[in-house]
Amino acid sequence: VEEEQQLSVLSPKKKQRNGGMRTSPNCSPKIVRHDPLLVPAHDQMETMDENIKKYDSTGMFHWCPSKDIEKVILTRSEAAMTVLSGHVVVCIFGDVKSALVGLRNLVMPLRASNFHFHELKPIVFVGSLEYLKREWETLHNFPKVSILPGTPLSRADLRAVNINLCDMCVILSANQNNIDDASLQDKEWFTPPGMDRSSPENSPVHGLVRQASITTGANIPIITELVKSDKLLPLVSLSQDKSSGTNIPMITELVNDSNVQFLDQDDDDDPDTELYLTQPFACGTAFAVSVLDSLMSATYFNDNILTLIRTLVTGGATPELEGLLAEENALRGGYSTPQTLANRDRCRVAQLALYDGPFADLGDGGCYGDLFCKALKTYNMLCFGIYRLRDAHLGSPSQCTKRYVITNPPYEFELVPSDLIFCLMQFDHSAGQSRTTLTLTNRRNPSAPAAISVPPGGRVARGRRPPEKHKYVPL
């Protein structure tokens, strides 16, 4: 019965019956193979949020009954007919002999229970079915997860999952290469069809490149993981092509800090510059193992740092959850008791936009301190940093979409309209029932990232703008 409730609202068969339109919430349900990837209407969002949502025994994560892997597999034609947008595409290189990378650790923060069900981004894995079958035992209890058997090297597979409309593309490799020539360690990542420099500027989906056009919108943020840190030079072939408007923001894991100099063609940093002073690190395109070493040392002397990292990255943890994963290595479903539901009531990270909404008056020359006080007193949000466009100081429109973080700026620090503000916001119990909670802004403007309008729970004082104008981007 529970599996019948979790029907795909975007099944290709249903789309054909309705002339290509999405299924109406009033249509009689029929059993299909796929889990819901996207929710087409607010009515259906509320129904799913109330009737299908379940949590694990700790109340920390969204949970669903175990699903056979066959029920989440999409063929290329089915994926192409599914209206995928705002989703997460995970490209995985691996086979039946590859070591497991632990995909559950990637999925768990995206299924934290302090998100409402309709806020969960669908996750589509693209890779070897033999490999994903080995990982599936740890993934079969998470909702909104689908698999497209294939390879990230295939443009057809990438088009089928609408990679040009995804919110994030994550590239992981489970292969353990034994190639003597280090320059060939990552050859499969950088030589898919159409990835060579001679490809025309208007070639569709330039490997993993989103063409900035009327039909595709903004750029694809991409996270990559390299096998070897000394094989970073080919990444320059994926840098921004200003003539065609292509851009691939990515984050790359480095083993050797010095290799950061190879990441960006437009980076003029001195090769001897420390990692934390380089542009790729400041803009979030480089992450080094040495950062983890630093965090581990800091945690040893201050255990509160671990709590902060959990809040910012993983959505939190409890001793019960840690014990469950350590002993059983699996999440169990549980009853929604007041005790477990109380674990949903925890803060989460959001990005507050200043180009519109109740803070727009402070976004044009206002002070950070005034914004901090207003956000805290009026909306119970704790601001802790600014996410600023790299070229915001130029005062003129720029094609560069790179941003850097300014942590804890002084009170009198001047704001600009394109700024995004990192903040901690409280869990909103009413967001799951509101019909006006999901409103995407224009995504075709690179300087105006996707934002979601959420009423702040009736905390707005009289005379202020309607709460629907309150903009933030959940992370």
Secondary structure as the mmCIF struct_conf table of DSSP 4:
data_model
#
loop_
_struct_conf.conf_type_id
_struct_conf.id
_struct_conf.beg_label_comp_id
_struct_conf.beg_label_asym_id
_struct_conf.beg_label_seq_id
_struct_conf.end_label_comp_id
_struct_conf.end_label_asym_id
_struct_conf.end_label_seq_id
HELX_RH_AL_P HELX_RH_AL_P1 GLU A 2 GLN A 5
BEND BEND1 GLN A 6 GLN A 6
TURN_TY1_P TURN_TY1_P1 VAL A 9 LEU A 10
HELX_RH_AL_P HELX_RH_AL_P2 PRO A 12 ARG A 17
TURN_TY1_P TURN_TY1_P2 ASN A 18 GLY A 20
HELX_LH_PP_P HELX_LH_PP_P1 MET A 21 SER A 24
TURN_TY1_P TURN_TY1_P3 PRO A 25 ASN A 26
BEND BEND2 CYS A 27 CYS A 27
HELX_LH_PP_P HELX_LH_PP_P2 SER A 28 PRO A 29
BEND BEND3 ARG A 33 HIS A 34
HELX_LH_PP_P HELX_LH_PP_P3 ASP A 35 PRO A 36
BEND BEND4 ALA A 41 ALA A 41
HELX_RH_AL_P HELX_RH_AL_P3 HIS A 42 ASN A 51
TURN_TY1_P TURN_TY1_P4 ILE A 52 ILE A 52
STRN STRN1 LYS A 54 TYR A 55
STRN STRN2 ASP A 56 ASP A 56
TURN_TY1_P TURN_TY1_P5 SER A 57 THR A 58
BEND BEND5 GLY A 59 MET A 60
STRN STRN3 PHE A 61 PHE A 61
STRN STRN4 HIS A 62 TRP A 63
HELX_RH_3T_P HELX_RH_3T_P1 ILE A 69 VAL A 72
STRN STRN5 ILE A 73 ILE A 73
HELX_RH_AL_P HELX_RH_AL_P4 ARG A 76 MET A 81
BEND BEND6 THR A 82 THR A 82
BEND BEND7 GLY A 86 GLY A 86
STRN STRN6 VAL A 88 PHE A 93
TURN_TY1_P TURN_TY1_P6 VAL A 96 LYS A 97
BEND BEND8 SER A 98 SER A 98
HELX_LH_PP_P HELX_LH_PP_P4 ALA A 99 LEU A 100
HELX_RH_AL_P HELX_RH_AL_P5 LEU A 103 VAL A 107
HELX_RH_3T_P HELX_RH_3T_P2 MET A 108 ARG A 111
STRN STRN7 ALA A 112 ALA A 112
TURN_TY1_P TURN_TY1_P7 SER A 113 ASN A 114
BEND BEND9 PHE A 115 PHE A 115
HELX_RH_3T_P HELX_RH_3T_P3 PHE A 117 GLU A 119
HELX_LH_PP_P HELX_LH_PP_P5 LEU A 120 PRO A 122
STRN STRN8 ILE A 123 GLY A 127
HELX_RH_AL_P HELX_RH_AL_P6 LEU A 129 GLU A 135
HELX_RH_3T_P HELX_RH_3T_P4 TRP A 136 THR A 138
TURN_TY1_P TURN_TY1_P8 LEU A 139 ASN A 141
BEND BEND10 PHE A 142 LYS A 144
STRN STRN9 VAL A 145 PRO A 149
BEND BEND11 GLY A 150 GLY A 150
TURN_TY1_P TURN_TY1_P9 PRO A 152 LEU A 153
HELX_RH_AL_P HELX_RH_AL_P7 ARG A 155 ALA A 160
TURN_TY1_P TURN_TY1_P10 VAL A 161 ASN A 162
HELX_RH_3T_P HELX_RH_3T_P5 ILE A 163 LEU A 165
BEND BEND12 ASP A 167 ASP A 167
STRN STRN10 MET A 168 SER A 173
BEND BEND13 ASP A 180 ASP A 180
HELX_RH_3T_P HELX_RH_3T_P6 ALA A 182 LEU A 184
TURN_TY1_P TURN_TY1_P11 GLN A 185 ASP A 186
HELX_RH_AL_P HELX_RH_AL_P8 LYS A 187 PHE A 190
BEND BEND14 PRO A 192 PRO A 192
TURN_TY1_P TURN_TY1_P12 PRO A 193 GLY A 194
BEND BEND15 ASP A 196 ASP A 196
TURN_TY1_P TURN_TY1_P13 ARG A 197 SER A 198
BEND BEND16 SER A 199 SER A 199
TURN_TY1_P TURN_TY1_P14 GLU A 201 ASN A 202
BEND BEND17 PRO A 204 VAL A 205
BEND BEND18 GLY A 207 LEU A 208
HELX_LH_PP_P HELX_LH_PP_P6 VAL A 209 GLN A 211
BEND BEND19 SER A 213 SER A 213
TURN_TY1_P TURN_TY1_P15 ILE A 214 THR A 216
BEND BEND20 ALA A 218 ALA A 218
HELX_LH_PP_P HELX_LH_PP_P7 ASN A 219 PRO A 221
STRN STRN11 ILE A 222 THR A 224
BEND BEND21 VAL A 227 VAL A 227
TURN_TY1_P TURN_TY1_P16 SER A 229 ASP A 230
HELX_RH_3T_P HELX_RH_3T_P7 LEU A 233 LEU A 238
BEND BEND22 SER A 239 SER A 239
STRN STRN12 ASP A 241 ASP A 241
TURN_TY1_P TURN_TY1_P17 LYS A 242 GLY A 245
STRN STRN13 THR A 246 THR A 246
STRN STRN14 MET A 250 LEU A 254
BEND BEND23 VAL A 255 ASN A 256
HELX_RH_3T_P HELX_RH_3T_P8 ASP A 257 PHE A 262
BEND BEND24 LEU A 263 LEU A 263
TURN_TY1_P TURN_TY1_P18 GLN A 265 ASP A 266
TURN_TY1_P TURN_TY1_P19 PRO A 271 ASP A 272
BEND BEND25 THR A 273 THR A 273
HELX_RH_3T_P HELX_RH_3T_P9 LEU A 275 LEU A 277
BEND BEND26 THR A 278 THR A 278
HELX_RH_AL_P HELX_RH_AL_P9 GLN A 279 ALA A 282
TURN_TY1_P TURN_TY1_P20 CYS A 283 GLY A 284
BEND BEND27 THR A 285 THR A 285
STRN STRN15 ALA A 286 ALA A 288
HELX_RH_AL_P HELX_RH_AL_P10 VAL A 289 PHE A 301
TURN_TY1_P TURN_TY1_P21 ASP A 303 ASP A 303
HELX_RH_AL_P HELX_RH_AL_P11 ASN A 304 ILE A 309
HELX_RH_PI_P HELX_RH_PI_P1 ARG A 310 THR A 314
HELX_RH_AL_P HELX_RH_AL_P12 PRO A 319 GLU A 327
TURN_TY1_P TURN_TY1_P22 GLU A 328 GLU A 328
BEND BEND28 ASN A 329 ALA A 330
STRN STRN16 GLY A 333 GLY A 333
HELX_RH_AL_P HELX_RH_AL_P13 PRO A 338 LEU A 341
HELX_RH_3T_P HELX_RH_3T_P10 ALA A 342 ARG A 344
STRN STRN17 ARG A 348 ALA A 353
BEND BEND29 LEU A 354 GLY A 357
TURN_TY1_P TURN_TY1_P23 PRO A 358 PHE A 359
HELX_RH_AL_P HELX_RH_AL_P14 ALA A 360 GLY A 363
TURN_TY1_P TURN_TY1_P24 ASP A 364 GLY A 365
STRN STRN18 CYS A 367 CYS A 367
HELX_RH_AL_P HELX_RH_AL_P15 TYR A 368 TYR A 379
STRN STRN19 LEU A 382 LEU A 389
TURN_TY1_P TURN_TY1_P25 ARG A 390 ASP A 391
HELX_RH_3T_P HELX_RH_3T_P11 ALA A 392 LEU A 394
BEND BEND30 SER A 396 SER A 396
BEND BEND31 GLN A 399 GLN A 399
STRN STRN20 ARG A 403 THR A 407
BEND BEND32 ASN A 408 ASN A 408
TURN_TY1_P TURN_TY1_P26 TYR A 411 GLU A 412
HELX_LH_PP_P HELX_LH_PP_P8 PHE A 413 PHE A 413
STRN STRN21 GLU A 414 GLU A 414
HELX_LH_PP_P HELX_LH_PP_P9 LEU A 415 LEU A 415
TURN_TY1_P TURN_TY1_P27 PRO A 417 SER A 418
STRN STRN22 LEU A 420 MET A 425
HELX_RH_3T_P HELX_RH_3T_P12 HIS A 429 GLY A 432
TURN_TY1_P TURN_TY1_P28 GLN A 433 GLN A 433
TURN_TY1_P TURN_TY1_P29 ARG A 435 THR A 436
BEND BEND33 THR A 437 THR A 437
STRN STRN23 LEU A 440 LEU A 440
BEND BEND34 ARG A 444 ASN A 445
TURN_TY1_P TURN_TY1_P30 PRO A 446 SER A 447
BEND BEND35 ALA A 448 ALA A 448
STRN STRN24 ILE A 452 SER A 453
TURN_TY1_P TURN_TY1_P31 GLY A 457 GLY A 458
HELX_LH_PP_P HELX_LH_PP_P10 VAL A 460 ALA A 461
TURN_TY1_P TURN_TY1_P32 ARG A 462 GLY A 463
BEND BEND36 ARG A 464 ARG A 464
HELX_LH_PP_P HELX_LH_PP_P11 ARG A 465 PRO A 466
HELX_RH_3T_P HELX_RH_3T_P13 PRO A 467 LYS A 469
STRN STRN25 LYS A 471 PRO A 474
#
